[in-house]
Amino acid sequence: MTRDVTAQYADTDPEDVLKKIGSSWRWGLGLGLATLIPGILILVWPDETLHILAVIIGLQLLVAGGFGFVRAFSHSSDRGGSRLASVLIALLAFLAGVLVLRHPMQTIGALSLIVGVFWLLTGVLTAYVSIADRALVHRGLQFGLGVLGAVAGIIVLCFPVDSAVALTRLLGLWLVLLGVFEVVMAFALRSATRSATRRTTPTPPSG
């Protein structure tokens, strides 16, 4: 009886639930779509006001933070601090989203500063996670994306964008690139999961 109760609570443990959800390829696909769609919207309507741009970016960061926080628990352990780094990425997304939405009428320079710092820090952390977590699917691509994000952040910080149109195109292109990458990674995870399932499923005896 005690063992049954323990098993029941283990099945409903919050960490186990988050790990199951975050490890799902559908969760990764949701993150990819939540990144890709805002990027497309920004590129389709490049002449929208800075206020609209800030709202879209702020909401995207909040949504990405939520997806990222849950996915951080997909790491089987915190070996090398990979889970902690993933949680920090999610928290940075939350913070950046709140800062953008708090003052949506802010200047181009302020928005560029927030986005640049966010890209730089999350790029470094993403590259670190790809090195620390050997269980990641396509670690090389993940590392490349982290380096690309850090470089994009450095460029935005060192060469501030003084045009709303230029900033819109830059943000839109980056979100589309990141969204496509997340979608590809989600389907790669689905393929890896199905291959692992086929290997562990015993073959029924013939005859």
ABEGO torsion letter per residue (X at the ends): XAAAAAAAAAAABAAAAAAAAAABAAAAAAAAAAAAAAAAAAAABAABBAAAAAAAAAAAAAAAAAAAAAAAAABABABGGAAAAAAAAAAAAAAAAAAAAABAABBAAAAAAAAAAAAAAAAAAAAAAAAABAABBGAAAAAAAAAAAAAAAAAAAABBBABAAAAAAAAAAAAAAAAAAAAAAAAAAAAAAAAAAAAABBBBBBX
